């Protein structure tokens, strides 16, 4: 068994076909297929169900996926630890859903950089599912995600609660809705609304609140930062965690504001996720401590 065979398998499952996986890994389709077939022969079970339209994981392969992910994550940890010892410079790879970017991540990156001038912080804005996947695969070091109580997080990931909050209506300060003490779902149904695309936590909440009767005109966008920009432009209100609105430059400048929902909504948390280590690499540990310290002051 070779390490790259496991990478081949995970790539095919992730991309849904041998061709797309081969393009991503820069490996020929025939080499990819032979590598996975050899792995199937060695393990004695089919790992993929191959169809003309693509390939998907088999029942036997699904049972083995947690072990495969654990092996790949272990190799990534080995490389990261070796990098800590063998390189003076390194990068911290951070994936974020950006709801706390301006208030938490940006100052954390700035403060961390002051004490670690030779370490680069590489930030990517992603969906939560992508963040969790890349953490498990070792392609990210740290992830920031929003969750509701009870949401599932992979057991292989360590989690730290950074922020507690409540979903609020984000609205232009000069909007008539801003004069209300609380804004109802009925108020939002009667006018254009800025929605998050599927895959974002606030998309799930909006579906729950609006049910089968969404606002007649809806703008869909990726992430809180663009959502706040659209609110500021007059496109309509949106729903975001309060910690994403309060302290944002647009809020402190008096352009947007936050109002509670009249309906009961679940609390929301921002989590820091990373892989579990026997010994956390020094740079990751320092970044984690930096952002945790800032979160305590928010």
Backbone as CSV, one residue per row, in Angstrom:
resi,resn,N_x,N_y,N_z,CA_x,CA_y,CA_z,C_x,C_y,C_z
1,UNK,0.846,-1.201,0.000,0.000,0.000,0.000,0.876,1.244,0.000
2,UNK,0.532,2.195,-0.864,1.300,3.427,-0.950,0.429,4.601,-0.525
3,UNK,1.067,5.601,0.041,0.353,6.775,0.537,-0.447,7.447,-0.575
4,UNK,0.138,7.518,-1.784,-0.559,8.215,-2.863,-1.837,7.505,-3.286
5,UNK,-1.923,6.177,-3.043,-3.157,5.459,-3.381,-4.326,5.986,-2.530
6,UNK,-4.051,6.269,-1.271,-5.088,6.826,-0.391,-5.474,8.229,-0.857
7,UNK,-4.483,9.005,-1.295,-4.774,10.333,-1.826,-5.636,10.232,-3.083
8,UNK,-5.323,9.260,-3.950,-6.104,9.051,-5.163,-7.564,8.771,-4.805
9,UNK,-7.762,7.865,-3.847,-9.113,7.471,-3.448,-9.900,8.674,-2.938
10,UNK,-9.310,9.455,-2.045,-10.008,10.605,-1.476,-10.309,11.646,-2.551
11,UNK,-9.409,11.798,-3.515,-9.624,12.777,-4.585,-10.794,12.364,-5.471
12,UNK,-10.894,11.083,-5.797,-12.005,10.615,-6.634,-13.328,10.794,-5.901
13,UNK,-13.350,10.464,-4.610,-14.579,10.629,-3.823,-14.961,12.102,-3.755
14,UNK,-13.974,12.969,-3.580,-14.240,14.404,-3.432,-14.746,15.009,-4.745
15,UNK,-14.156,14.603,-5.874,-14.483,15.238,-7.158,-15.531,14.470,-7.970
16,UNK,-15.809,13.221,-7.584,-16.887,12.490,-8.227,-16.549,11.796,-9.518
17,UNK,-15.302,11.879,-9.968,-14.917,11.166,-11.192,-13.403,11.028,-11.239
18,UNK,-12.953,10.003,-11.965,-11.521,9.785,-12.138,-10.896,10.921,-12.944
19,UNK,-11.640,11.414,-13.931,-11.082,12.468,-14.785,-10.819,13.744,-13.979
20,UNK,-11.834,14.184,-13.222,-11.663,15.423,-12.470,-10.605,15.261,-11.378
21,UNK,-10.557,14.093,-10.746,-9.531,13.857,-9.733,-8.141,13.871,-10.348
22,UNK,-8.008,13.257,-11.527,-6.719,13.254,-12.211,-6.269,14.652,-12.581
23,UNK,-7.220,15.472,-13.050,-6.886,16.861,-13.381,-6.405,17.610,-12.150
24,UNK,-7.058,17.368,-11.011,-6.691,18.068,-9.785,-5.313,17.649,-9.288
25,UNK,-5.015,16.349,-9.396,-3.744,15.819,-8.881,-2.632,15.830,-9.931
26,UNK,-2.983,16.190,-11.180,-2.015,16.161,-12.284,-1.467,14.740,-12.487
27,UNK,-2.409,13.786,-12.440,-2.078,12.375,-12.640,-2.984,11.853,-13.747
28,UNK,-2.458,10.987,-14.625,-3.283,10.458,-15.701,-4.417,9.619,-15.132
29,UNK,-5.516,9.568,-15.877,-6.677,8.815,-15.422,-6.351,7.329,-15.294
30,UNK,-5.541,6.811,-16.198,-5.184,5.390,-16.146,-4.338,5.082,-14.913
31,UNK,-3.391,5.986,-14.572,-2.566,5.762,-13.381,-3.413,5.835,-12.125
32,UNK,-4.376,6.752,-12.121,-5.265,6.895,-10.974,-6.098,5.629,-10.792
33,UNK,-6.687,5.152,-11.900,-7.534,3.965,-11.845,-6.744,2.741,-11.402
34,UNK,-5.532,2.576,-11.942,-4.719,1.415,-11.582,-4.307,1.474,-10.119
35,UNK,-3.968,2.674,-9.627,-3.577,2.806,-8.227,-4.696,2.417,-7.284
36,UNK,-5.918,2.845,-7.592,-7.057,2.510,-6.731,-7.415,1.033,-6.880
37,UNK,-7.339,0.505,-8.105,-7.618,-0.922,-8.305,-6.638,-1.785,-7.527
38,UNK,-5.361,-1.390,-7.520,-4.361,-2.141,-6.758,-4.669,-2.088,-5.263
39,UNK,-5.128,-0.943,-4.805,-5.498,-0.810,-3.392,-6.693,-1.700,-3.074
40,UNK,-7.675,-1.754,-3.982,-8.842,-2.620,-3.777,-8.416,-4.081,-3.718
41,UNK,-7.498,-4.486,-4.610,-7.035,-5.884,-4.596,-6.297,-6.202,-3.307
42,UNK,-5.514,-5.255,-2.827,-4.750,-5.487,-1.597,-5.669,-5.587,-0.385
43,UNK,-6.703,-4.731,-0.339,-7.613,-4.740,0.800,-8.693,-5.808,0.678
44,UNK,-8.933,-6.240,-0.559,-9.923,-7.289,-0.761,-11.361,-6.814,-0.762
45,UNK,-11.584,-5.511,-0.945,-12.947,-4.959,-0.984,-13.024,-3.893,-2.066
46,UNK,-14.193,-3.734,-2.693,-14.351,-2.623,-3.645,-14.465,-1.310,-2.884
47,UNK,-13.741,-0.305,-3.335,-13.761,0.996,-2.677,-14.617,2.006,-3.430
48,UNK,-14.770,1.789,-4.724,-15.551,2.711,-5.553,-16.609,1.943,-6.339
49,UNK,-17.705,2.636,-6.591,-18.690,2.158,-7.557,-18.510,3.003,-8.815
50,UNK,-18.079,2.375,-9.893,-17.759,3.098,-11.118,-18.942,3.066,-12.072
51,UNK,-19.302,4.232,-12.578,-20.400,4.368,-13.535,-19.920,5.221,-14.711
52,UNK,-20.667,5.182,-15.778,-20.290,6.002,-16.940,-20.328,7.490,-16.590
53,UNK,-21.217,7.860,-15.667,-21.345,9.272,-15.293,-20.331,9.702,-14.246
54,UNK,-19.572,8.742,-13.664,-18.596,9.120,-12.649,-18.333,7.971,-11.702
55,UNK,-17.837,8.288,-10.523,-17.522,7.269,-9.519,-17.907,7.788,-8.152
56,UNK,-18.390,6.892,-7.314,-18.716,7.272,-5.941,-18.264,6.178,-4.994
57,UNK,-18.149,6.526,-3.728,-17.619,5.583,-2.752,-18.602,4.434,-2.553
58,UNK,-18.068,3.219,-2.404,-18.894,2.043,-2.151,-19.261,1.968,-0.670
59,UNK,-20.139,1.034,-0.327,-20.496,0.855,1.080,-19.273,0.459,1.891
60,UNK,-18.467,-0.456,1.348,-17.252,-0.876,2.058,-16.268,0.289,2.176
61,UNK,-16.156,1.066,1.093,-15.258,2.216,1.134,-15.704,3.250,2.147
62,UNK,-17.028,3.441,2.270,-17.541,4.419,3.234,-17.148,4.019,4.660
63,UNK,-17.162,2.719,4.947,-16.775,2.261,6.281,-15.300,2.523,6.565
64,UNK,-14.487,2.534,5.502,-13.043,2.722,5.679,-12.618,4.188,5.637
65,UNK,-13.519,5.084,5.197,-13.146,6.493,5.022,-12.571,7.136,6.279
66,UNK,-13.175,6.925,7.486,-12.576,7.558,8.674,-11.127,7.147,8.909
67,UNK,-10.805,5.868,8.633,-9.416,5.416,8.813,-8.504,6.046,7.768
68,UNK,-8.986,6.150,6.543,-8.184,6.773,5.483,-7.901,8.231,5.835
69,UNK,-8.950,8.946,6.274,-8.772,10.353,6.656,-7.800,10.484,7.818
70,UNK,-7.873,9.542,8.760,-6.969,9.588,9.913,-5.521,9.373,9.485
71,UNK,-5.311,8.445,8.550,-3.955,8.193,8.054,-3.408,9.428,7.344
72,UNK,-4.224,10.017,6.466,-3.779,11.203,5.733,-3.507,12.365,6.676
73,UNK,-4.373,12.520,7.696,-4.147,13.590,8.672,-2.870,13.329,9.469
74,UNK,-2.596,12.042,9.778,-1.371,11.708,10.503,-0.126,12.039,9.694
75,UNK,-0.171,11.755,8.407,0.962,12.095,7.533,1.141,13.609,7.482
76,UNK,0.012,14.343,7.402,0.097,15.803,7.379,0.709,16.332,8.680
77,UNK,0.322,15.710,9.817,0.902,16.133,11.106,2.395,15.857,11.140
78,UNK,2.789,14.701,10.588,4.217,14.357,10.534,4.989,15.394,9.744
79,UNK,4.443,15.780,8.587,5.110,16.782,7.755,5.164,18.133,8.464
80,UNK,4.055,18.490,9.149,4.021,19.775,9.846,5.044,19.820,10.972
81,UNK,5.136,18.727,11.733,6.107,18.678,12.829,7.532,18.737,12.301
82,UNK,7.788,18.000,11.201,9.117,18.057,10.609,9.419,19.463,10.109
83,UNK,8.389,20.126,9.568,8.582,21.493,9.100,8.924,22.441,10.220
84,UNK,8.331,22.224,11.406,8.642,23.066,12.560,10.133,22.978,12.911
85,UNK,10.688,21.763,12.789,12.096,21.575,13.147,13.045,21.970,12.029
86,UNK,12.571,21.798,10.787,13.506,21.952,9.679,13.446,23.267,8.938
87,UNK,12.470,24.146,9.287,12.358,25.385,8.539,12.291,26.576,9.478
88,UNK,12.999,27.612,9.146,12.923,28.839,9.932,11.645,29.592,9.610
89,UNK,11.177,29.485,8.369,9.963,30.165,7.945,8.889,29.130,7.658
90,UNK,7.636,29.487,7.923,6.530,28.618,7.573,5.275,29.460,7.440
91,UNK,4.186,28.811,7.032,2.922,29.514,6.871,1.863,28.835,7.722
92,UNK,0.986,29.632,8.304,-0.203,29.127,8.970,-1.348,29.269,7.973
93,UNK,-1.984,28.173,7.643,-3.066,28.181,6.659,-4.398,28.208,7.404
94,UNK,-5.148,29.293,7.211,-6.390,29.513,7.950,-7.557,29.538,6.972
95,UNK,-8.585,28.756,7.256,-9.828,28.817,6.509,-10.893,29.464,7.371
96,UNK,-11.662,30.387,6.814,-12.655,31.101,7.607,-13.950,31.291,6.824
97,UNK,-15.060,31.295,7.558,-16.349,31.624,6.947,-16.568,33.125,6.949
98,UNK,-15.665,33.878,7.518,-15.523,35.340,7.502,-16.542,36.124,8.321
99,UNK,-17.442,35.454,9.068,-18.392,36.200,9.891,-17.681,37.003,10.984
100,UNK,-16.534,36.533,11.427,-15.798,37.277,12.439,-14.498,37.852,11.926
101,UNK,-14.410,38.011,10.602,-13.140,38.413,10.010,-12.679,39.778,10.493
102,UNK,-13.528,40.786,10.334,-13.087,42.146,10.651,-12.887,42.346,12.137
103,UNK,-13.682,41.657,12.941,-13.641,41.884,14.382,-12.621,41.015,15.100
104,UNK,-12.316,39.845,14.552,-11.469,38.900,15.268,-10.268,38.440,14.459
105,UNK,-10.484,37.963,13.247,-9.377,37.375,12.498,-8.360,38.415,12.060
106,UNK,-8.812,39.556,11.548,-7.872,40.579,11.083,-6.961,41.065,12.208
107,UNK,-7.491,41.439,13.379,-6.577,41.838,14.459,-5.704,40.695,14.957
108,UNK,-6.207,39.449,14.896,-5.382,38.312,15.320,-4.202,38.121,14.384
109,UNK,-4.454,38.237,13.079,-3.363,38.113,12.106,-2.331,39.215,12.320
110,UNK,-2.811,40.427,12.580,-1.907,41.551,12.791,-1.058,41.350,14.045
111,UNK,-1.691,40.938,15.133,-0.955,40.741,16.386,0.006,39.567,16.287
112,UNK,-0.441,38.476,15.662,0.434,37.313,15.500,1.636,37.667,14.643
113,UNK,1.417,38.430,13.573,2.518,38.802,12.684,3.573,39.635,13.374
114,UNK,3.149,40.456,14.340,4.120,41.277,15.076,5.121,40.417,15.836
115,UNK,4.627,39.343,16.429,5.512,38.467,17.197,6.147,37.368,16.391
116,UNK,5.710,37.154,15.152,6.240,36.069,14.311,6.518,36.625,12.909
117,UNK,7.484,37.488,12.763,7.719,38.141,11.472,8.115,37.192,10.350
118,UNK,8.604,36.000,10.682,9.027,35.070,9.634,7.945,34.063,9.268
119,UNK,6.767,34.188,9.868,5.675,33.257,9.602,4.563,33.961,8.843
120,UNK,4.160,33.393,7.732,3.076,33.942,6.909,1.748,33.342,7.336
121,UNK,0.712,34.165,7.391,-0.643,33.673,7.635,-1.405,33.736,6.318
122,UNK,-1.761,32.581,5.808,-2.453,32.457,4.522,-3.928,32.213,4.803
123,UNK,-4.793,33.192,4.491,-6.215,33.121,4.829,-7.038,32.838,3.578
124,UNK,-7.938,31.847,3.672,-8.858,31.518,2.571,-10.283,31.546,3.100
125,UNK,-11.184,32.195,2.361,-12.599,32.225,2.715,-13.295,31.044,2.055
126,UNK,-13.902,30.176,2.880,-14.465,28.921,2.393,-15.791,28.630,3.091
127,UNK,-16.516,27.649,2.577,-17.688,27.137,3.272,-17.244,26.236,4.419
128,UNK,-18.125,26.061,5.408,-17.747,25.251,6.563,-17.361,23.835,6.171
129,UNK,-18.114,23.219,5.268,-17.798,21.843,4.859,-16.410,21.768,4.223
130,UNK,-16.050,22.786,3.448,-14.720,22.810,2.826,-13.635,22.971,3.884
131,UNK,-13.894,23.793,4.887,-12.916,23.990,5.959,-12.666,22.684,6.694
132,UNK,-13.730,22.000,7.071,-13.576,20.736,7.801,-12.834,19.704,6.949
133,UNK,-13.181,19.619,5.673,-12.531,18.662,4.775,-11.040,18.945,4.651
134,UNK,-10.681,20.216,4.462,-9.269,20.560,4.278,-8.477,20.399,5.578
135,UNK,-9.116,20.617,6.720,-8.441,20.359,7.985,-8.132,18.870,8.127
136,UNK,-9.104,18.032,7.821,-8.911,16.584,7.942,-7.837,16.087,6.984
137,UNK,-7.755,16.716,5.818,-6.768,16.312,4.815,-5.396,16.932,5.053
138,UNK,-5.288,17.854,6.008,-4.016,18.508,6.272,-3.711,19.681,5.373
139,UNK,-4.709,20.164,4.608,-4.493,21.305,3.710,-4.764,22.642,4.399
140,UNK,-5.300,22.613,5.617,-5.448,23.797,6.466,-4.916,23.466,7.847
141,UNK,-4.449,24.491,8.545,-3.985,24.322,9.925,-5.058,24.715,10.927
142,UNK,-5.822,25.759,10.608,-6.816,26.310,11.522,-8.054,26.660,10.713
143,UNK,-9.227,26.481,11.313,-10.468,26.874,10.662,-11.357,27.638,11.623
144,UNK,-12.058,28.652,11.115,-13.045,29.396,11.901,-14.410,29.154,11.276
145,UNK,-15.351,28.615,12.050,-16.675,28.279,11.535,-17.737,28.750,12.520
146,UNK,-18.952,28.951,12.016,-20.109,29.269,12.851,-20.980,28.031,12.977
147,UNK,-21.512,27.779,14.159,-22.363,26.609,14.369,-23.518,26.967,15.292
148,UNK,-24.580,26.190,15.183,-25.656,26.204,16.166,-25.383,25.106,17.187
149,UNK,-25.908,25.216,18.397,-25.749,24.131,19.373,-26.257,22.805,18.802
150,UNK,-25.468,21.763,18.971,-25.853,20.447,18.470,-25.347,20.117,17.088
151,UNK,-24.788,21.100,16.367,-24.224,20.803,15.047,-23.061,19.822,15.185
152,UNK,-22.952,18.906,14.236,-21.892,17.897,14.278,-20.574,18.473,13.780
153,UNK,-19.501,18.183,14.509,-18.138,18.500,14.105,-17.370,17.184,14.081
154,UNK,-16.567,16.901,13.040,-15.815,15.638,13.003,-15.007,15.406,14.275
155,UNK,-15.068,14.178,14.778,-14.396,13.856,16.034,-12.886,14.036,15.950
156,UNK,-12.333,13.957,14.735,-10.885,14.099,14.578,-10.414,15.535,14.736
157,UNK,-11.343,16.485,14.865,-10.979,17.895,14.975,-11.172,18.390,16.403
158,UNK,-10.190,19.138,16.870,-10.272,19.810,18.176,-11.009,21.123,17.994
159,UNK,-11.902,21.453,18.917,-12.687,22.678,18.788,-12.545,23.548,20.028
160,UNK,-12.524,24.853,19.800,-12.487,25.845,20.871,-13.544,26.900,20.565
161,UNK,-14.406,27.201,21.529,-15.412,28.243,21.332,-14.733,29.603,21.474
162,UNK,-14.834,30.426,20.426,-14.254,31.765,20.454,-15.290,32.825,20.816
163,UNK,-16.456,32.761,20.182,-17.472,33.792,20.379,-18.842,33.160,20.552
164,UNK,-19.649,33.740,21.431,-21.065,33.395,21.565,-21.877,34.561,21.024
165,UNK,-22.947,34.269,20.299,-23.746,35.356,19.760,-25.173,34.954,19.490
166,UNK,-25.894,35.874,18.867,-27.299,35.689,18.518,-27.522,36.202,17.104
167,UNK,-28.245,35.478,16.271,-28.572,36.015,14.941,-29.403,37.295,15.074
168,UNK,-29.019,38.322,14.327,-29.727,39.599,14.327,-29.999,40.019,12.886
169,UNK,-30.931,40.939,12.737,-31.183,41.535,11.421,-30.174,42.655,11.211
170,UNK,-29.438,42.576,10.126,-28.494,43.622,9.728,-29.208,44.505,8.715
171,UNK,-29.334,45.796,9.024,-30.132,46.699,8.208,-29.430,48.045,8.097
172,UNK,-29.679,48.755,7.016,-29.132,50.114,6.890,-29.661,50.977,8.035
173,UNK,-28.798,51.844,8.543,-29.184,52.690,9.679,-30.331,53.630,9.331
174,UNK,-30.477,54.002,8.048,-31.556,54.913,7.659,-32.779,54.174,7.134
175,UNK,-32.788,52.838,7.233,-33.941,52.052,6.819,-35.049,52.207,7.866
176,UNK,-36.319,52.321,7.469,-37.402,52.404,8.454,-37.416,51.257,9.455
177,UNK,-36.952,50.077,9.046,-36.904,48.944,9.977,-35.964,49.207,11.152
178,UNK,-34.952,50.044,10.946,-33.986,50.321,12.010,-34.623,51.062,13.180
179,UNK,-35.771,51.682,12.956,-36.450,52.411,14.034,-37.220,51.476,14.954
180,UNK,-37.341,50.216,14.598,-38.109,49.266,15.398,-37.241,48.614,16.468
181,UNK,-37.877,48.298,17.585,-37.151,47.623,18.663,-36.825,46.187,18.277
182,UNK,-37.676,45.563,17.497,-37.458,44.196,17.005,-38.104,44.084,15.629
183,UNK,-37.552,43.223,14.795,-38.025,43.049,13.422,-38.550,41.632,13.262
184,UNK,-39.737,41.499,12.731,-40.358,40.185,12.590,-40.049,39.577,11.222
185,UNK,-40.278,38.275,11.138,-40.120,37.588,9.859,-41.102,38.165,8.846
186,UNK,-42.316,38.532,9.307,-43.292,39.144,8.408,-42.786,40.449,7.821
187,UNK,-42.062,41.244,8.640,-41.476,42.488,8.130,-40.490,42.195,7.007
188,UNK,-39.698,41.140,7.168,-38.672,40.804,6.184,-39.281,40.208,4.924
189,UNK,-40.410,39.514,5.071,-41.046,38.897,3.898,-41.576,39.941,2.922
190,UNK,-41.870,41.114,3.396,-42.524,42.088,2.551,-41.620,42.959,1.729
191,UNK,-40.323,42.632,1.667,-39.396,43.503,0.952,-38.177,42.711,0.501
192,UNK,-37.327,43.269,-0.361,-36.120,42.540,-0.797,-35.250,42.151,0.393
193,UNK,-34.614,41.007,0.264,-33.824,40.430,1.360,-32.505,39.930,0.804
194,UNK,-31.423,40.106,1.546,-30.096,39.613,1.153,-29.867,38.282,1.859
195,UNK,-29.869,37.206,1.107,-29.732,35.861,1.670,-28.322,35.329,1.449
196,UNK,-27.903,34.423,2.326,-26.655,33.704,2.129,-26.914,32.488,1.238
197,UNK,-25.930,32.116,0.464,-26.073,30.948,-0.407,-26.083,29.662,0.430
198,UNK,-26.589,28.542,-0.145,-26.530,27.253,0.566,-25.103,26.922,1.001
199,UNK,-24.978,26.347,2.181,-23.670,26.021,2.737,-23.269,26.938,3.866
200,UNK,-23.963,28.082,4.000,-23.704,29.012,5.097,-24.742,28.809,6.199
201,UNK,-24.341,29.019,7.442,-25.219,28.795,8.585,-26.469,29.665,8.506
202,UNK,-26.321,30.920,8.103,-27.472,31.812,8.056,-28.450,31.443,6.930
203,UNK,-27.982,30.694,5.935,-28.904,30.163,4.927,-29.852,29.168,5.578
204,UNK,-29.321,28.304,6.430,-30.153,27.337,7.142,-31.176,28.047,8.014
205,UNK,-30.753,29.093,8.702,-31.667,29.805,9.583,-32.770,30.502,8.779
206,UNK,-32.403,31.129,7.656,-33.404,31.815,6.837,-34.438,30.818,6.305
207,UNK,-33.999,29.642,5.887,-34.944,28.627,5.423,-35.910,28.243,6.528
208,UNK,-35.373,28.120,7.735,-36.217,27.754,8.881,-37.224,28.856,9.200
209,UNK,-36.804,30.107,9.136,-37.676,31.223,9.486,-38.733,31.485,8.415
210,UNK,-38.328,31.474,7.146,-39.252,31.819,6.069,-40.094,30.631,5.602
211,UNK,-39.601,29.412,5.782,-40.341,28.244,5.342,-40.627,28.288,3.855
212,UNK,-41.882,28.078,3.504,-42.280,28.061,2.097,-42.678,29.437,1.582
213,UNK,-42.465,30.479,2.392,-42.873,31.827,1.972,-41.713,32.801,2.130
214,UNK,-40.681,32.687,1.272,-39.543,33.606,1.357,-39.920,34.980,0.805
215,UNK,-39.098,35.994,1.034,-39.353,37.312,0.445,-39.447,37.214,-1.075
216,UNK,-40.281,38.047,-1.695,-40.478,37.943,-3.151,-39.236,38.257,-3.962
217,UNK,-38.400,39.174,-3.478,-37.151,39.501,-4.159,-36.000,39.191,-3.219
218,UNK,-35.100,38.356,-3.671,-34.001,37.944,-2.797,-32.683,38.051,-3.543
219,UNK,-31.691,38.631,-2.888,-30.325,38.652,-3.400,-29.552,37.570,-2.660
220,UNK,-28.817,36.737,-3.372,-28.024,35.679,-2.752,-26.550,36.024,-2.885
221,UNK,-25.803,35.809,-1.811,-24.395,36.178,-1.830,-23.581,35.189,-1.019
222,UNK,-22.277,35.274,-1.150,-21.348,34.410,-0.426,-20.772,35.160,0.761
223,UNK,-21.167,34.796,1.957,-20.495,35.267,3.145,-20.966,36.587,3.704
224,UNK,-20.609,36.792,4.974,-21.081,37.946,5.728,-20.546,39.264,5.188
225,UNK,-19.291,39.293,4.746,-18.715,40.570,4.321,-19.444,41.145,3.114
226,UNK,-19.700,40.317,2.110,-20.451,40.793,0.956,-21.894,41.088,1.334
227,UNK,-22.450,40.299,2.253,-23.804,40.557,2.712,-23.935,41.934,3.328
228,UNK,-22.988,42.323,4.178,-23.027,43.650,4.811,-22.849,44.756,3.770
229,UNK,-22.025,44.501,2.776,-21.842,45.495,1.715,-23.136,45.716,0.941
230,UNK,-23.859,44.629,0.649,-25.130,44.762,-0.050,-26.168,45.476,0.814
231,UNK,-26.177,45.190,2.109,-27.077,45.913,3.013,-26.753,47.406,2.970
232,UNK,-25.464,47.736,3.043,-25.055,49.142,3.027,-25.431,49.834,1.726
233,UNK,-25.493,49.064,0.629,-25.829,49.656,-0.672,-27.328,49.854,-0.849
234,UNK,-28.124,49.367,0.099,-29.568,49.519,0.010,-30.285,48.364,-0.648
235,UNK,-29.604,47.235,-0.816,-30.230,46.085,-1.477,-31.272,45.409,-0.601
236,UNK,-31.211,45.636,0.718,-32.157,45.012,1.629,-31.462,44.535,2.881
237,UNK,-32.220,44.125,3.901,-31.612,43.607,5.130,-31.146,42.172,4.959
238,UNK,-30.391,41.687,5.927,-29.981,40.288,5.969,-29.959,39.850,7.426
239,UNK,-29.681,38.588,7.666,-29.566,38.051,9.023,-28.160,37.509,9.198
240,UNK,-27.476,37.971,10.255,-26.101,37.566,10.537,-25.913,37.421,12.052
241,UNK,-24.881,36.703,12.490,-24.567,36.712,13.921,-24.240,38.133,14.380
242,UNK,-24.659,38.484,15.590,-24.423,39.852,16.051,-22.947,40.194,16.123
243,UNK,-22.087,39.193,16.395,-20.665,39.494,16.475,-20.050,39.783,15.110
244,UNK,-20.810,39.487,14.043,-20.345,39.849,12.706,-20.724,41.279,12.347
245,UNK,-21.720,41.820,13.020,-22.202,43.169,12.705,-21.574,44.211,13.630
246,UNK,-21.668,43.973,14.936,-21.203,44.945,15.918,-19.683,45.069,15.855
247,UNK,-19.194,46.265,15.691,-17.755,46.490,15.575,-17.246,46.466,14.161
248,UNK,-18.090,46.070,13.191,-17.689,46.132,11.788,-17.500,47.598,11.396
249,UNK,-16.549,47.912,10.521,-16.344,49.318,10.123,-17.612,49.995,9.607
250,UNK,-18.465,49.258,8.882,-19.707,49.855,8.402,-20.660,50.177,9.550
251,UNK,-20.601,49.368,10.608,-21.459,49.624,11.771,-20.931,50.777,12.602
252,UNK,-19.624,50.804,12.833,-19.060,51.900,13.627,-19.162,53.233,12.893
253,UNK,-19.224,53.202,11.554,-19.392,54.427,10.777,-20.853,54.872,10.705
254,UNK,-21.764,54.068,11.260,-23.167,54.436,11.267,-23.915,54.126,9.991
255,UNK,-23.355,53.280,9.120,-24.016,52.939,7.852,-25.003,51.792,8.041
256,UNK,-24.619,50.765,8.799,-25.504,49.633,9.076,-25.678,49.502,10.577
257,UNK,-26.700,48.754,10.982,-26.937,48.520,12.397,-27.567,47.148,12.569
258,UNK,-27.717,46.700,13.812,-28.278,45.383,14.114,-29.531,45.544,14.957
259,UNK,-30.554,44.762,14.643,-31.784,44.747,15.412,-32.175,43.297,15.709
260,UNK,-32.728,43.022,16.879,-33.123,41.637,17.195,-34.321,41.190,16.376
261,UNK,-34.425,39.892,16.199,-35.601,39.311,15.575,-36.699,39.151,16.615
262,UNK,-37.932,39.386,16.187,-39.057,39.219,17.108,-39.266,37.739,17.432
263,UNK,-38.955,36.860,16.488,-39.114,35.420,16.706,-37.922,34.855,17.479
264,UNK,-38.164,33.739,18.140,-37.079,33.076,18.874,-36.119,32.425,17.883
265,UNK,-34.829,32.624,18.089,-33.806,32.039,17.223,-32.750,31.368,18.098
266,UNK,-32.078,30.350,17.574,-31.067,29.663,18.375,-29.812,30.521,18.524
267,UNK,-29.057,30.327,19.601,-27.769,31.017,19.705,-26.796,30.489,18.668
268,UNK,-25.752,31.241,18.417,-24.750,30.852,17.430,-23.373,31.004,18.071
269,UNK,-22.437,30.174,17.666,-21.079,30.219,18.200,-20.082,30.239,17.057
270,UNK,-18.980,30.937,17.272,-17.844,30.810,16.363,-16.834,29.879,17.019
271,UNK,-16.436,28.846,16.278,-15.470,27.876,16.770,-14.151,28.009,16.025
272,UNK,-13.068,27.756,16.736,-11.769,27.532,16.104,-11.576,26.026,16.034
273,UNK,-11.300,25.520,14.849,-11.068,24.093,14.637,-9.634,23.863,14.185
274,UNK,-9.078,22.766,14.612,-7.781,22.300,14.118,-7.730,20.797,14.316
275,UNK,-6.756,20.153,13.677,-6.577,18.724,13.890,-6.076,18.471,15.315
276,UNK,-6.316,17.278,15.795,-5.822,16.890,17.124,-4.360,16.467,17.012
277,UNK,-3.548,16.957,17.912,-2.120,16.653,17.919,-1.717,16.108,19.290
278,UNK,-0.719,15.231,19.297,-0.073,14.896,20.568,0.745,16.083,21.052
279,UNK,1.332,16.801,20.102,2.069,18.036,20.415,1.724,19.051,19.351
280,UNK,1.016,20.094,19.737,0.596,21.108,18.778,1.825,21.857,18.267
281,UNK,2.024,21.957,16.938,3.159,22.728,16.409,3.172,24.136,16.981
282,UNK,4.381,24.628,17.244,4.538,25.887,17.975,3.804,27.050,17.303
283,UNK,3.932,27.184,15.986,3.313,28.318,15.305,1.790,28.252,15.390
284,UNK,1.228,27.050,15.231,-0.220,26.888,15.330,-0.677,27.176,16.750
285,UNK,0.068,26.682,17.729,-0.278,26.948,19.136,-0.263,28.442,19.420
286,UNK,0.741,29.157,18.944,0.827,30.595,19.206,-0.307,31.354,18.522
287,UNK,-0.654,30.959,17.300,-1.759,31.620,16.609,-3.071,31.370,17.347
288,UNK,-3.246,30.143,17.793,-4.462,29.793,18.541,-4.564,30.619,19.820
289,UNK,-3.476,30.738,20.539,-3.488,31.525,21.778,-3.751,32.990,21.496
290,UNK,-3.228,33.501,20.381,-3.459,34.905,20.016,-4.926,35.178,19.761
291,UNK,-5.554,34.344,18.945,-6.949,34.602,18.593,-7.881,34.316,19.774
292,UNK,-7.533,33.347,20.626,-8.332,33.103,21.825,-8.261,34.301,22.770
293,UNK,-7.075,34.875,22.913,-6.935,36.031,23.783,-7.751,37.216,23.301
294,UNK,-7.779,37.428,21.972,-8.579,38.520,21.427,-10.070,38.241,21.591
295,UNK,-10.470,36.976,21.431,-11.875,36.639,21.572,-12.376,36.932,22.983
296,UNK,-11.513,36.756,23.976,-11.939,37.031,25.360,-12.200,38.498,25.599
297,UNK,-11.639,39.352,24.760,-11.851,40.795,24.944,-13.061,41.316,24.180
298,UNK,-13.617,40.484,23.293,-14.754,40.920,22.473,-16.034,40.858,23.311
